[in-house]
């Protein structure tokens, strides 16, 4: 039969009534279906031949009914398991799975159910981790800020510039965390439009390095930034504010993990219509097994004491992917340089080209 004819027959059958819908057992429905089909065949046999072996027909119908019940048990067990697993999910248990061995529609439904259960379990884990991590991140600066203010109120410490700077630092940390959480919520909601303009890459990176240098000095970090000159004037079509978030996070991370007197190197070039920017530090580096996880939320590994929120690289990946690009951790290009193996992160943004003056 042609697919068009099959589709037409299906549409016709959809218009017919469903007399077995009131029954609550699919096994019973299959039994009735089999018996009804057999009875219809026997009726035609009786009409065509003119006689019917009553005892043989009744025995055949009974055997068919029993056989259908035995065979239907394996067909319907995934449905019963899915019902039980769905009830467990409603109570918050996402670990239940359904055995999916058949290749029919019920087997496909069981496999789809298991995939849905895995996704829900992962989403529930991320939700729990987000709540726990946000609670921890908020508690730390709030506790420090509360201690500073209590000392001032009780007269233990005077409102001196040092105490006020400590309170301001904790307040700024809370502000950064709230801003990061707002960006993450926009990421999940998909409501962060890009305002693309033509950016001069050299000027943009000069400004990013200048801001990173000022931040490093303000944080008391003994590190210098080295921006290699571009081989040719270059522009990229991107959102400057969002792109600034990416490189502010990368340069800040590189500065915090570089040793005293270390150098953070920034290299930019055009490759196949893409802007490639690499940020390399001389710190301890990132193990190969953890490189795919550093862009996940609240993933900081052994860096929990550096004052970060664990959201910077997640936001960086989100911004880069919004631009249609990619971000990844690469092997250090010069493992022997500096005091450590170093970390090397490459950002690729499509839409790079020569400046308009250079193109003209």
N, C-alpha and C positions, 0 to 999 in steps of 0.2 A: 504494500500500500504506500502511496506517495505521502510525504509529510503534510501536504495541503489537505488531502482527504482525511488523514488522521486528525488534524486540527479541527476540521469541520465536524467530524464525528464526536470529538470531545466537546465541542460547543453545543451540539445537539443533546448530548448526555447531560450536560450541566443544567439544561432546562427541565429535565425529568425530575419527578419527585423522589425523595429519599425515604422510603418506608422503613428502613432499618435504623434511622437516626435515634429513635427512642431507646434502643437497646444499648446497654452500658458495657458489653463485653464484645471485643472484636473477634474473639474465638467463636462466640455464639453466632456472630454475624457471618463468619466464614462457613460455619456449619450450615446455617440456613441457606447461604448462597449455594453451597455444594448440593444440598438436598433439593433446593428449588430447581437447580440446573438439571439434576438427575430426574426429578419428577417431570420437568418439561420434556426431556428426552424420552422418558417412558410413555408419556401421553402421546407424543407423536408416533412412537412405535405402536401403541395400541390403536391409534387412529389409522395408521397405514396398514398394519397387519390384520387387525381385527380381533386380536386376543392378547392377553397379558398374563404371564406367569406370576400370580400374586405373591406366593411365598418367596420366590427368588427375588422379585423386585423389592419386597420389604427387607429382605436380608441384605441386599446390595445397598439400599439406602442407609440401613443401620451401620454397616461396615464403613461406608463413606463418611457418615457422621462421626464415628469414633476415630477414623484415620485423620479427619480434618482437625479434630481436637488435639490429637497428639502432635501433628505437624505444626499446628498454629501456636503451640506453646513456645517453640523456639522463635517464631516470627514476632510474637507479641512481648516476649520478655524484655527486649530493649525499651519498649514503650513503658513498661512498668518500672524499669530502672530509671528512666528519664523522669517519670512522675515522682519517684522517691527522691531523686537528686534535686529536682526543682524545689521540692519541699524543704530539703536541707539548705539550699541556697537562700530560700526565704528566711531561714533562721540564721544566716551568716556563715554557713559552712560551704566553702567553694572547692573542697577537696574531692568531692564525689565525682566519679567518672562512670561512663556506661561502656559495657563491652560491645564493640562494634566489629563483628566478624562477617556479617552478610554484605552482599554487594548490591542489594536492591535499594528501594527508596527509604526503607526503614533504616538500613545500614548507613546511608548517606545522612539521614537525619541524626542518627546517633553520633556520627563523626562531627557533624556540624555542632551538635550539642556539646561534645567534649571540647571543641575549639572555643566555643562561647564560654564554657566553664573556665578554661585556662585564661582567657582574656579577662574575665570578671575577677578571677583570683589574683591576676597580676595587678589589675586596677585597684583592687581592695588593698593589696600589699603596698602599692605606691601611696594610697590615701593614708594608710596607717603610718607609713614612714614619714610622709609629709607632715602629719599632725605632730608626731613625736619630735621631728627635727625642728619644726617651726617653734614648738614649745620650748625646746632646749635653747635655740638661738635667741629667742626673746627673753628667756629667763636670765641668761648670763649678763647682758648689758643692763637689764632692769635691776638686777640684784646689785651690780656695781654702782649704778646711779643712785639707788636707794641708800647704799652705804655711805656714799659721799654726802648726800643731802642730810642724812640722819646725823652724821658727825658735825655738820655745820649747824643744824638746829639745836643739837645738844651742847654745843659749845666746845666739843672736843677738837674741832678743826675750824680755823678761821676761814672766811671766804676769800682766800688768797688766789692769785692768778693760777697757781699750780693746781689747786683743787677745782677751780672753775674749768680749767682746760681738761682735767680728767672727766668732769661731768659732761662737758661739750663733746669729748671724744666718744663717750658712751651714747650720747644722744645722736651723734652722727652715724654711729654704727646701727642704731635702731632705724634711722632714716634710710640708710642703704639697704637694710634688710626689707623694709616695707616697700621700697622702690623695686627691689628684685622680685618680691612676691607679686607685686602688681604686674610686672612684666611677664612673670610666669602665668598669671591668670589670663593675660591677653593672649599668651601663646596657646593655652588650652582652648580659649574661646574663639581664636582665629580672627580677632578684631584689631589687628595691628597693621594698617595699611602703610605701604612704603611711599615716601615722598622723594622720588628719584630726581637727581639733578646730575649734571656733568661736573665731576670732581677732578681737580688737578691732584694727581697722586703724590707728587713731591711735596706740595704745600700741605696736603692733608697729613702725610706722615711726619713732616717737620712739626706740625702743631701737636700731633699725638705724642711724639717724643718729648716735646717741650713740657706738656702737661704731666707726662709720666715722670720726668726729671723733677719737677716741682713737687709732685706727690711723694717721690722717694726721699727727697730732702726733708719734707715735712714729717715723714715717718721715721727719720733718723737712719735711713738705709744708705750704706756706703757702696753705691753701685753707679756705674756710668752707662750711658746708652750710646750706641754707635749705629748710625744710619748710613748705609752704603748708598752712594749716589746712583740714581737711575741711569741705565745705559742710554736711554732716550726719553724725551718728554712724553708723558703718559697720562691719560685720563681714564676714568671709569664712570659708568652711569649707575649711581647708587644713592641710597639715603645717607647723607653725611652723619646725621645724629645716631642712627642705628649702627652705622659702621664704626663710629667713634666708640660706642659701647664695646664692640668686639676688641678693638686694639687697646682700649683702656684696661680691659680685663686681662688681656694677654700680657701687656707690658707690666701691669701691676703684679701679676703672678710671677713673671720672670724676675722682677726686681726682688720680691720677697723670698724667692728660693735661690737667689744667687749668693755666693759667699761674699764676705767683706772684700771690697776692692774688685769685685767681679764686673764683667761686661755683658750687657744685653745687646745682641746684634739684631738689626732689622734689615732685611734684604727684600727688595721688590723688583719684579721683572714681569714682562709680558710673555705669555706662552699660549699659543693657539687661540688667541682672542680672549684669554683670561688674564686677570691680574693675580699673580702669585706673590704673596707676602709671607716671609718666614721670620718668626721670632725665636731666637735661640739664646739660652742662658747657660751658665756654667755651674748650675746646681747639681743635686744628686740625680736628676733625671726621673723618668717614669718607667717602671718595669714594663716589658712588652705585654705581659698578661693583663695589666691594668689600663692599657692605653685606650681600649674601647669603652671603658667605664668612666673615664675622667670627665666626659661630657654629660653624664647623668646628674640629676639633681642631688644636691647634698653629698656628693661624692668628693671627699677630701683626703681619704687615706690617712697617712700619718701627719697631715698638715692641719690638724684640728686646732692647733694653738697659734695659727698665724693670723687670727682675727677675721678670716674670710667667712662668707656665708655658705659656701658650697654651691652657689647658684650661678656664679659668673660664667663658667665655661658652658653650662647648659644654655644660658641666654646667648652666649656667643654662637653656639651651634645653631640655635633657633634663628638668629639674625642672618647668619651666612646662608642657611637653607632658604630663608625667605627671599634672598637675592638669587636663588638658583645655584648657589655655589656649594663648596664643601670645605670642611675643616678636619684635620687629622694630625695625629702625633707621629712624627717620622723618626727614624734612627738618626742620632747625632752625626753631622757631616764630618766633624773632627773630634773623635772621642778622646784624643790625647791632649786637647787644648784645654787650658784652665785647670781648676782643681777638682772637677768632677766630670762625669760623662755628659751632663747637660741635657736639657730638654729642647726639642726642636718641633715647633708647631707651624704647619703651613695652612694658610687661608687662600682659597681660590674663589675669585669673584668673576663671573662672566661679564662681557660687555666692555672690555678694556680696549683702548686704541690710542693712537697718537693724539697729541693736543691739536686743537683746531689750527693754531698757527703753524705747527709742524706739518700737518696734513696739507694746509694751503701751500 
